[in-house]
Amino acid sequence: MALKLDKLDEQNQGEIRQPTLVLCEGKGDASFILHLAENRGINGIQVGFPDPVVSNQYGKDGFKEYLAKLRPRVGFTTILRRIAIVRDRNGSDKVAFQEVLRQITDAGGYDVPEALDQETTGTPSITVRLIPDTATEGNLEVLLLNAIDPNHLNKHCYDSYFECCNLERMQVGKAAKIKLTTIIAASCQSNPSCSLVNVWSTLGNPIPLDSHIFDNIAAFLRRVTTA
């Protein structure tokens, strides 16, 4: 008997039921986008992410195959109007953007945006957005860390620990993953191993979705659902 898919996998693998598909790097990113949209009252969004079922690989290098396999899905021609591709910056914003454009082009049949955050005119239209943003180095974890209360109860403990780990020698995104994983584990003591997929519904979640840090990405989501 096949296992029942959870909400994220169902949206990722099943028929298209919403006019805007937000294509993320992974399931954790998709969970954040979906929960942020729900928190901010943004409707009309379905999430997707490369995995072996819908692409040839995980992560940012799986966008090409995901887009190529998207066309035969129920709802592609009748419901889908916009695709927003959300990718970690992790380095040069120009390089990250060009890597996404290459995959869109190689997938075939889609208009290619000329600039970040710019929507094409085709149907479905394509928009590319970087996280945290074009001006900030890093990844989703960097964005989420910035939303955690700077007066967090155990901040003095974390700061000492992170200093011992010499994280300043690491790439920004990798250091952010270590920091966020540590803070989540200590905060969500009922489930210290919870990931970014389920932290949003876990007791002790230290990342408030109503933080002003998320206002820009929320505004982007609202724009691509109403364009």
C-alpha positions in Angstrom: 0.0 0.0 0.0 1.4 3.4 -1.0 2.1 5.8 1.8 -0.2 8.8 2.1 1.6 12.0 1.0 1.8 14.9 3.4 0.5 18.3 2.4 3.8 19.5 0.9 4.5 16.3 -1.2 0.9 16.3 -2.4 1.3 19.9 -3.6 4.6 19.0 -5.1 3.6 15.9 -7.0 -0.2 16.2 -7.6 -2.3 18.3 -9.9 -2.0 22.0 -10.1 -4.8 23.6 -8.2 -3.6 27.2 -7.7 -2.7 29.9 -10.2 0.7 30.6 -8.7 3.4 27.9 -8.2 6.3 28.9 -6.0 9.2 26.6 -7.0 11.7 26.3 -4.1 15.0 24.5 -3.7 13.8 22.0 -1.1 11.0 20.9 1.1 12.1 23.1 4.0 12.0 26.2 1.8 8.6 25.2 0.5 7.3 24.7 4.0 8.4 28.2 5.0 6.8 29.8 1.9 3.5 28.0 2.5 3.4 28.8 6.2 4.4 32.4 5.6 1.6 32.8 3.0 -0.9 31.3 5.4 0.3 33.6 8.2 0.0 36.7 6.0 -3.4 35.7 4.5 -1.9 35.3 1.0 -4.0 32.9 -1.1 -3.6 31.3 -4.5 -0.2 29.7 -3.8 1.0 26.1 -4.4 4.5 25.1 -3.6 6.9 22.8 -5.5 10.5 21.6 -5.0 12.8 19.2 -6.9 13.0 15.7 -5.6 13.4 12.3 -7.3 9.7 12.0 -8.0 9.3 15.3 -10.0 12.9 16.0 -11.0 16.2 14.2 -11.6 17.8 15.5 -8.4 17.3 17.6 -5.2 18.0 21.3 -4.8 18.8 24.2 -7.0 20.1 22.1 -9.8 16.8 20.3 -10.2 14.8 23.2 -11.6 15.3 22.3 -15.2 13.9 18.8 -14.9 11.1 20.0 -12.6 10.0 22.6 -15.2 10.3 20.1 -18.0 8.1 17.6 -16.2 5.6 20.2 -15.1 3.8 20.6 -18.4 1.9 17.3 -18.5 0.4 17.7 -15.0 -3.3 18.3 -14.6 -4.0 22.0 -14.3 -0.9 23.3 -16.1 -2.9 24.7 -19.1 -6.1 25.4 -17.3 -5.2 26.8 -13.9 -1.5 27.7 -13.7 -0.7 31.4 -14.5 2.6 32.2 -12.8 5.7 30.4 -11.6 7.9 32.1 -9.0 11.3 30.4 -8.7 12.9 31.1 -5.2 16.6 30.3 -4.8 19.2 30.9 -2.1 21.7 33.5 -3.2 24.8 31.9 -1.7 27.4 34.0 -3.5 27.0 36.4 -6.3 23.5 37.4 -7.1 24.4 37.6 -10.7 25.8 34.1 -10.8 22.8 32.7 -8.9 20.4 34.4 -11.4 22.2 33.2 -14.4 22.2 29.6 -13.1 18.4 29.7 -12.8 18.1 31.3 -16.3 20.2 28.5 -17.8 17.8 25.9 -16.4 14.7 27.7 -17.5 16.1 27.9 -21.0 17.2 24.3 -21.0 13.8 23.2 -19.8 12.3 24.7 -23.0 9.0 26.3 -23.7 9.2 29.1 -21.1 9.8 32.8 -21.4 13.1 33.8 -19.6 13.0 36.9 -17.4 15.5 39.7 -18.1 16.1 40.6 -14.5 15.5 39.4 -10.9 12.0 40.0 -9.6 10.8 40.8 -13.1 7.8 38.8 -14.4 7.7 37.6 -18.0 4.6 38.1 -20.1 4.0 34.4 -21.1 1.6 32.0 -19.6 2.7 30.8 -17.2 4.9 33.8 -16.5 8.2 33.3 -14.8 9.8 35.3 -11.9 13.1 34.6 -10.1 13.6 35.7 -6.5 16.8 35.3 -4.4 16.8 34.7 -0.6 17.6 36.5 1.6 17.7 39.2 -1.2 20.0 40.6 -3.9 21.9 42.7 -1.4 22.4 40.0 1.3 24.8 37.1 1.1 23.6 33.7 2.2 20.5 31.5 2.2 17.1 30.9 3.8 18.8 30.2 7.2 20.3 33.7 7.2 16.9 35.2 6.7 15.3 33.0 9.4 18.1 33.8 11.9 17.5 37.5 11.4 13.9 37.0 12.5 14.7 35.4 15.8 14.3 37.8 18.8 17.7 39.3 19.5 16.7 39.1 23.2 16.1 35.4 23.0 16.3 33.8 26.5 19.4 31.8 25.7 21.2 34.2 23.4 24.2 34.5 25.7 24.6 30.7 25.6 24.4 30.6 21.8 26.9 33.4 21.3 29.5 31.8 23.4 29.0 28.4 21.7 29.1 29.9 18.2 32.3 31.8 19.1 33.9 28.5 20.1 32.9 26.9 16.8 34.9 29.5 14.8 32.0 30.0 12.4 33.4 33.2 11.0 35.8 31.0 9.0 33.0 29.3 7.2 30.9 30.3 4.3 28.0 32.5 5.5 25.2 30.1 4.5 26.8 27.0 6.1 27.5 28.9 9.3 23.8 30.0 9.3 22.7 26.4 9.0 24.7 25.5 12.1 23.4 28.4 14.1 19.8 27.9 13.2 19.9 24.1 13.7 21.3 24.7 17.2 18.8 27.3 18.2 15.8 25.2 16.9 17.1 22.1 18.8 17.4 24.0 22.0 14.1 25.8 21.7 11.9 22.9 20.5 12.8 20.5 23.3 9.8 18.3 22.7 11.2 17.6 19.2 14.8 18.9 19.1 15.5 17.2 15.7 12.6 19.0 14.0 13.5 20.4 10.6 12.4 23.5 8.7 9.6 21.3 7.3 7.8 21.0 10.6 9.3 23.6 13.0 6.4 25.9 12.3 4.0 23.7 14.1 6.4 22.6 16.8 6.1 23.9 20.4 8.9 26.3 21.1 9.4 27.4 17.5 11.8 30.4 17.8 11.0 31.9 14.4 8.0 34.2 14.4 6.3 34.3 11.0 4.9 37.8 11.8 8.4 39.3 12.0 9.0 42.4 9.9 12.1 40.6 8.5 9.7 38.6 6.3 7.8 41.7 5.0 9.7 41.9 1.7 9.3 38.2 0.8 5.6 38.4 1.8 5.2 41.4 -0.4 6.8 39.5 -3.2 4.4 36.5 -2.7 1.4 38.9 -2.6 2.6 40.5 -5.9 3.0 37.3 -7.8 -0.5 36.1 -6.7 -2.2 39.2 -7.9 -0.3 40.2 -11.0 
